Amino acid sequence: MIDLDGLGRLSAGSRLFATGAAESSYNLAFDWARSVVGRGVELVTAGELPPGALCVAVSLVGSTTALGEQLPAGDEPERAVRALERRLGERAQAVVALNLAAENALVPLIAAAGLGVPLVDGDGTGRVFPLVEQTTYMLGGMSPAPLALAGGSGQLVLLETAADRVEELLRPVVLSVGGWAVAACYPMAARDLAGVLVAGTVSLLMRAGEPGAPRSAAAPYGVRTLCRGRILAVEGSTGHGADLALPSLPTSIVLREPEGLRRLVRLEAHNEVVLALADGAVVATVPDLICMISTADGLVVDVDKAEPGLEVDIMVVKAAPVWHTERGLALGGPRAFGIPL
């Protein structure tokens, strides 16, 4: 059961390696969740549900900054799920997360509370990827469509298309409804969800969010500190990533280790850091999650907040094993971001 205390722990754990979370939108999502969680939301495993029970993934899509500027009415998660139910002719019996980073850990909880259904203990990435199609659900043969989208000004859009075209069509729609929306997607039976879920990650983040828990508690497959460095420069990139159909501009961040080998470290970013090189040698890549952690306050430094003079630890969170398979690398590895490694 996730009650108010559990919400606080989940919220804290969800931010330990979360990139791209704006403070205003995060606080809004937390207050939103706190207002609806009531006596608590039941947390279940996929195996505890009836095998044929319809499960729906719920996620914020678009810009977290836009969410902080254009406030929700509060019924967006429920409206999105109800629209998908009408299309399928079936009631959802559980909600599951697309990913569990910051706001996206809270929106599925809000949906479950509003719908009066359980939240499944797990998610579809085990980390965060920028595209709705980059999930373990997709790797397991599940399609994100049909997908229902609820905007903050009352808009409701139903999207039906081939699985590999969802992001292409979804992004301009999200922009047209104000820059953010809540999506209900990946409808699947509980028996299918059990086979494609990164299981147990909600419970994991709740434990990681307990006072005094080490940051590594939020990394079930391991985490390593690549280096400590001071940012020297942040550069716009015009290289291989310039033509990618992804929702940000490519960026390079250059750091220098102040001690030890004093290596020059370059981070290549597109929505997130996707490649790390030390003195020209590759030392980390997606699908592992590469994070900049401020040495001053221990918070994640987003790519768009990086600036010369900041001292950061570069931490690499190992992705779930499925991401290191041939199919996982094709969907979420370097080549998926335009890096020919």
C-alpha positions in Angstrom: 0.0 0.0 0.0 1.3 3.5 -0.9 0.0 6.0 1.6 1.2 9.5 2.3 4.3 8.2 4.0 5.0 5.9 1.1 4.4 8.7 -1.3 7.1 10.7 0.3 9.6 7.8 0.1 8.6 7.0 -3.5 9.0 10.7 -4.4 12.4 10.9 -2.8 13.7 7.7 -4.4 12.4 8.7 -7.9 14.6 11.8 -7.9 17.9 10.2 -7.1 18.9 9.5 -10.8 16.1 11.5 -12.5 17.1 13.9 -15.3 15.0 16.6 -16.8 12.7 17.2 -13.8 11.9 20.9 -13.4 11.4 21.8 -9.7 8.1 23.6 -10.2 6.5 20.7 -12.1 7.9 18.2 -9.7 6.4 20.0 -6.7 3.1 20.4 -8.6 3.0 16.6 -9.3 3.9 15.8 -5.7 1.1 18.1 -4.3 -1.3 16.6 -6.9 -0.5 13.1 -5.7 -0.7 14.0 -2.1 -4.2 15.5 -2.6 -5.6 12.3 -4.2 -3.7 9.4 -2.5 -6.2 9.3 0.4 -5.9 6.2 2.5 -3.5 4.7 0.0 -3.1 3.0 -3.3 -2.7 -0.8 -3.4 0.7 -1.9 -4.8 0.6 -5.3 -6.5 2.8 -7.5 -8.5 1.6 -8.4 -12.1 1.3 -12.0 -10.9 -1.3 -11.1 -8.2 -3.7 -9.8 -10.8 -6.1 -12.1 -12.8 -4.2 -13.2 -15.9 -6.6 -11.5 -18.3 -6.9 -8.2 -16.3 -6.4 -5.2 -18.5 -3.4 -3.1 -17.4 -2.6 0.3 -18.8 0.6 2.3 -18.7 0.2 5.9 -17.7 2.8 8.6 -18.1 3.4 12.3 -18.5 4.5 13.1 -22.0 6.0 16.4 -23.3 7.7 19.1 -21.3 7.8 19.1 -17.5 8.5 22.9 -17.8 5.2 23.3 -19.7 3.4 21.4 -16.9 4.7 23.9 -14.4 3.4 26.8 -16.5 0.1 25.3 -17.7 -1.5 23.8 -14.6 -3.6 20.5 -14.9 -7.3 20.4 -14.3 -6.6 17.3 -12.2 -8.6 14.7 -14.2 -6.2 14.2 -17.0 -5.0 10.7 -16.0 -8.5 9.4 -15.5 -9.8 11.0 -18.7 -6.9 9.4 -20.7 -7.6 5.9 -19.3 -11.3 6.2 -19.7 -10.9 7.1 -23.3 -8.7 4.1 -23.9 -11.2 1.9 -22.1 -14.0 3.2 -24.5 -11.8 2.3 -27.5 -11.1 -1.2 -26.2 -14.5 -1.9 -24.7 -13.0 -3.1 -21.5 -12.2 -1.6 -18.0 -8.7 -1.2 -16.8 -8.0 -3.2 -13.7 -4.5 -1.9 -12.9 -2.2 1.0 -13.8 1.5 0.6 -14.5 4.3 3.2 -15.0 6.1 3.8 -18.2 9.1 4.9 -16.2 9.7 6.0 -12.6 11.7 9.2 -12.8 10.4 12.2 -10.8 6.9 13.3 -12.1 6.5 10.0 -14.1 6.6 8.1 -10.8 3.8 10.1 -9.5 1.4 10.4 -12.4 0.6 6.6 -12.5 -0.1 6.8 -8.8 -2.4 9.7 -9.4 -4.2 7.7 -12.1 -4.5 4.6 -9.9 -6.0 6.7 -7.0 -8.5 8.4 -9.3 -9.6 5.2 -11.0 -9.7 3.1 -7.8 -7.4 0.4 -9.1 -4.0 -1.0 -8.0 -0.6 0.2 -9.1 1.7 -2.5 -10.5 5.1 -2.8 -8.8 7.4 -2.2 -11.8 7.8 -0.1 -14.9 8.7 -0.3 -18.5 12.3 0.9 -18.6 14.1 0.4 -15.3 15.5 3.8 -16.1 14.4 6.6 -18.4 14.4 6.9 -22.2 13.2 9.9 -24.1 10.8 8.1 -26.5 7.5 6.4 -25.7 8.7 3.5 -27.9 11.8 2.9 -25.9 10.4 0.5 -23.4 10.8 -3.1 -22.3 7.1 -3.4 -23.2 8.0 -2.7 -26.8 10.9 -5.1 -26.6 8.5 -7.8 -25.5 6.2 -7.3 -28.5 3.6 -5.0 -26.9 2.5 -1.9 -28.8 2.0 1.6 -27.3 -1.0 2.1 -29.5 -3.9 2.5 -29.3 -2.9 5.5 -27.1 -5.2 8.1 -25.5 -3.9 11.5 -24.7 -5.5 14.0 -22.3 -4.3 17.6 -22.4 -4.5 20.2 -19.7 -7.2 22.3 -21.4 -9.7 19.5 -21.9 -8.3 18.1 -25.1 -8.6 14.4 -25.7 -6.9 12.6 -28.6 -6.9 8.9 -29.5 -4.0 7.8 -31.6 -3.9 4.5 -33.6 -0.9 3.7 -35.7 2.0 1.3 -36.2 4.1 0.9 -33.0 7.2 2.4 -34.6 5.3 5.6 -35.7 3.8 6.5 -32.3 6.5 9.0 -31.3 6.5 10.6 -34.8 2.8 11.4 -34.5 2.6 11.9 -30.8 5.1 14.8 -30.4 3.4 17.4 -32.6 0.1 16.6 -31.0 1.5 17.2 -27.5 3.0 20.5 -28.7 -0.4 21.5 -30.1 -2.2 20.9 -26.8 0.1 23.0 -24.7 3.4 21.1 -24.5 2.4 18.4 -22.1 -0.3 15.8 -21.7 -1.0 12.5 -19.9 -0.9 9.4 -22.0 -2.6 6.1 -21.4 -0.9 3.5 -23.6 0.5 -0.1 -23.9 -2.8 -1.8 -23.0 -2.1 -5.4 -22.2 -3.2 -8.3 -20.1 -1.6 -8.9 -16.8 -0.1 -12.2 -18.1 1.6 -10.3 -20.8 2.7 -7.5 -18.5 4.4 -10.0 -16.2 6.7 -11.1 -19.1 7.8 -7.6 -20.2 7.9 -5.6 -16.9 11.0 -4.5 -15.0 9.5 -5.8 -11.8 9.8 -4.5 -8.3 11.1 -1.0 -9.1 8.3 0.9 -7.3 9.2 -0.9 -4.0 12.9 -0.4 -4.8 12.5 3.4 -5.1 10.4 3.5 -1.9 13.3 1.8 0.0 15.9 4.1 -1.7 13.8 7.1 -0.6 14.1 6.2 3.1 16.2 8.7 5.2 19.8 7.6 5.2 19.5 5.1 2.3 22.5 5.3 0.0 22.0 6.6 -3.5 23.1 3.2 -4.9 19.9 1.7 -3.4 18.0 3.1 -6.4 20.2 1.2 -8.8 19.2 -2.5 -8.8 21.8 -3.6 -11.4 24.7 -1.6 -10.0 26.2 1.9 -10.2 29.7 3.2 -10.6 31.3 6.6 -10.3 33.1 7.3 -13.5 34.9 10.4 -12.3 34.7 13.7 -10.5 35.2 16.7 -12.7 34.7 20.5 -13.2 32.7 21.6 -16.2 34.9 23.6 -18.6 32.5 24.2 -21.4 29.0 23.4 -22.7 28.9 23.3 -26.5 26.1 23.0 -29.1 26.7 20.0 -31.4 26.3 20.0 -35.2 27.6 16.4 -35.6 26.0 13.1 -36.0 22.9 13.8 -33.8 21.8 17.0 -35.7 19.2 15.2 -37.8 17.7 13.0 -35.1 13.9 13.2 -34.6 14.3 13.6 -30.8 12.9 16.3 -28.6 16.0 18.3 -27.9 19.2 19.7 -29.5 22.5 17.8 -29.3 24.9 19.1 -26.6 28.5 18.4 -25.6 29.7 19.0 -22.1 33.5 19.1 -21.4 34.9 18.4 -18.0 38.4 18.1 -16.5 39.3 15.8 -13.6 41.0 18.1 -11.0 43.0 15.2 -9.5 44.4 11.8 -10.3 44.7 11.2 -14.1 43.3 14.7 -14.8 41.5 13.3 -17.8 39.5 15.5 -20.2 36.0 14.0 -20.2 33.4 14.8 -22.9 29.7 14.0 -22.4 27.6 13.8 -25.5 23.9 14.5 -24.8 20.6 14.3 -26.6 17.8 14.7 -24.1 20.2 12.9 -21.7 23.9 12.0 -21.7 24.2 9.2 -24.2 28.0 8.8 -24.4 31.0 9.5 -22.2 34.6 9.7 -23.4 37.7 10.2 -21.3 40.8 11.4 -23.3 39.0 10.3 -26.4 38.3 6.7 -25.2 34.6 5.5 -24.7 34.0 4.8 -21.1 30.2 4.7 -20.9 27.2 4.7 -23.3 23.5 4.2 -23.3 21.6 2.0 -22.6 23.2 2.6 -19.2 22.1 5.8 -17.5 24.9 8.5 -17.3 24.2 11.2 -14.7 25.9 14.3 -13.5 25.5 14.6 -9.7 26.3 18.0 -8.1 29.0 17.7 -5.4 27.5 20.8 -3.8 24.0 19.5 -3.0 23.9 15.9 -4.3 21.2 16.7 -6.8 21.1 15.6 -10.5 22.3 18.3 -12.9 20.2 18.3 -16.0 21.9 18.8 -19.4 20.3 22.2 -19.8 21.4 23.3 -16.4 25.1 22.4 -16.9 27.4 25.4 -16.9 31.1 26.0 -16.6 32.5 25.9 -13.1 30.1 23.3 -11.7 31.8 20.3 -10.0 30.0 17.1 -10.6 30.4 13.3 -10.1 29.6 11.4 -13.3 27.7 8.3 -12.2 26.8 5.4 -14.5 23.7 3.3 -13.6 23.6 -0.1 -15.1 20.5 -0.8 -17.2 18.3 -3.8 -16.8 19.8 -6.9 -18.6 17.2 -6.8 -21.4 18.7 -3.5 -22.6 22.0 -5.2 -23.2 20.6 -7.8 -25.6 20.8 -7.4 -29.3 17.2 -6.1 -29.5 17.6 -3.9 -26.5 20.7 -2.2 -27.9 18.9 -1.7 -31.2 16.1 0.2 -29.4 18.0 2.0 -26.7 21.8 1.7 -27.4 24.1 4.2 -29.1 22.9 3.7 -32.6 19.4 4.5 -31.6 20.7 8.0 -30.8 22.7 8.3 -34.0 26.1 7.2 -32.5 27.8 4.6 -34.8 29.5 2.5 -32.1 
